[in-house]
Amino acid sequence: MSRAQSAPSSQYTGTRPPFGLPDVLILLAVLIWGVNTSIVKATLAVMHPMVFNALRFSLSSIVMLGISRLQRQSLSLPPEDRRRTFPIMVVGVLLYQLLFVFGLSRTTAGNTSVLLATIPIFIALYWGLVRRQRLPALIWAGAVLTFIGVAMLTLGTGQAFRSSSSSLIGDGLILLAAVCWAAYTIGSQSLLERHSPTKITTLSMVFAAPALDLIAIPQLLQTPWRSIPPAAWAGLLFSAVFSIALSYLFWNTGVQYMGSARATAYSNLTPIISLITAWFALGERLTAVQMIGAAVVLLGIWLVRFDPRLRRRRRAAVSASSE
């Protein structure tokens, strides 16, 4: 869930430690997330999205409760944080997951990975437009480029203007999911300053699992369980255990040692891995316009994450340490 953690104080010292185990763990998380989109897409072909979500989060909540117990994490929250946590989890966990699985079932795994990569754009726009913070010109340029790329990616099939185009609806649902996750990231920032990522993630799972199970009761009762192939069960297990639980641990362990700035740079590989995986595993092909659109989206995301103020802080830290 949460892909960020408070970075160590050495994050802005201007030094780069050698490649080591933290880098390997971050790369493993990015690889799993990149492959997961195609696995979920293939699983949804034989399993209803509501059934998939209910089973996945039930299993993930059990795994995260076990991890919390091993780490001796208390799951209690003070009353003021409970009131703040509820709307965050409704939007960022429950609504996000519903939009994600129904969107992915209607569009391609490649489109999904690129569209979800726009989350930093929505976060930047929130701080610039809603909180009225002054953003560098590069961030505004990146936001414009990203939305141009999104238009090329979603309209580049030549079928987008048909009223029956399922892919366009799916792309729209995934974009709404990206907005929900951006809201979750912004809303959970203050909680993560007072509570561990393990606690917030476990509470999110425990909150979402019963709600998704309740919503999915009609589909759960109608599912022909014997007709679901072993490959679909394997996809469900991979998504629940590896994509959510283990990747979360890999990511936060890496962030703990290298800092969030360096770890986030690796996450730019996720949509690229997803596109390659979807190409080979699912036979998804992008048109020339869509390829250019995906490249423009990735360029826009890179511009948003290329914060010149970060480099100034690093140079200031290096100058201060040398005095």
HUGIRA-V165145 format. One record per residue. RES is the residue in one letter. BURIAL is 1 if it has 24 or more other C-alpha atoms within 12 Angstrom, else 0. Layout:
# HUGIRA-V165145
{{RES:BURIAL} {RES:BURIAL}}
This chain:
# HUGIRA-V165145
{{M:1} {S:1} {R:1} {A:1} {Q:1} {S:1} {A:1} {P:0} {S:0} {S:0} {Q:1} {Y:1} {T:1} {G:0} {T:0} {R:0} {P:0} {P:0} {F:0} {G:0} {L:0} {P:1} {D:1} {V:0} {L:1} {I:1} {L:1} {L:1} {A:1} {V:1} {L:1} {I:1} {W:1} {G:1} {V:1} {N:1} {T:1} {S:1} {I:1} {V:1} {K:1} {A:1} {T:1} {L:1} {A:1} {V:1} {M:1} {H:1} {P:1} {M:1} {V:1} {F:1} {N:1} {A:1} {L:1} {R:1} {F:1} {S:1} {L:1} {S:1} {S:1} {I:1} {V:1} {M:1} {L:1} {G:0} {I:1} {S:1} {R:0} {L:0} {Q:0} {R:0} {Q:0} {S:0} {L:1} {S:0} {L:0} {P:0} {P:0} {E:0} {D:0} {R:0} {R:0} {R:0} {T:1} {F:1} {P:0} {I:1} {M:1} {V:1} {V:1} {G:1} {V:1} {L:1} {L:1} {Y:1} {Q:1} {L:1} {L:1} {F:1} {V:1} {F:1} {G:1} {L:1} {S:1} {R:1} {T:1} {T:1} {A:1} {G:1} {N:1} {T:1} {S:1} {V:1} {L:1} {L:1} {A:1} {T:1} {I:1} {P:1} {I:1} {F:1} {I:1} {A:1} {L:1} {Y:1} {W:0} {G:0} {L:0} {V:0} {R:0} {R:0} {Q:0} {R:0} {L:1} {P:0} {A:0} {L:1} {I:1} {W:1} {A:1} {G:1} {A:1} {V:1} {L:1} {T:1} {F:1} {I:1} {G:1} {V:1} {A:1} {M:1} {L:1} {T:1} {L:1} {G:1} {T:1} {G:0} {Q:0} {A:0} {F:0} {R:0} {S:0} {S:0} {S:0} {S:0} {S:1} {L:1} {I:1} {G:1} {D:1} {G:1} {L:1} {I:1} {L:1} {L:1} {A:1} {A:1} {V:1} {C:1} {W:1} {A:1} {A:1} {Y:1} {T:1} {I:1} {G:1} {S:1} {Q:1} {S:0} {L:1} {L:1} {E:0} {R:0} {H:1} {S:1} {P:1} {T:1} {K:1} {I:1} {T:1} {T:1} {L:1} {S:1} {M:1} {V:1} {F:1} {A:1} {A:1} {P:1} {A:1} {L:1} {D:1} {L:0} {I:0} {A:1} {I:0} {P:0} {Q:0} {L:0} {L:0} {Q:0} {T:0} {P:0} {W:0} {R:0} {S:0} {I:0} {P:0} {P:0} {A:0} {A:1} {W:1} {A:0} {G:1} {L:1} {L:1} {F:1} {S:1} {A:1} {V:1} {F:1} {S:1} {I:1} {A:1} {L:1} {S:1} {Y:1} {L:1} {F:1} {W:1} {N:1} {T:1} {G:1} {V:1} {Q:1} {Y:1} {M:1} {G:1} {S:1} {A:1} {R:1} {A:1} {T:1} {A:1} {Y:1} {S:1} {N:1} {L:1} {T:1} {P:1} {I:1} {I:1} {S:1} {L:1} {I:1} {T:1} {A:1} {W:0} {F:0} {A:0} {L:0} {G:0} {E:0} {R:0} {L:1} {T:0} {A:0} {V:0} {Q:1} {M:1} {I:1} {G:1} {A:1} {A:1} {V:1} {V:1} {L:1} {L:1} {G:1} {I:1} {W:1} {L:1} {V:1} {R:1} {F:1} {D:0} {P:0} {R:0} {L:0} {R:0} {R:0} {R:0} {R:0} {R:0} {A:0} {A:0} {V:0} {S:0} {A:0} {S:0} {S:0} {E:0}}
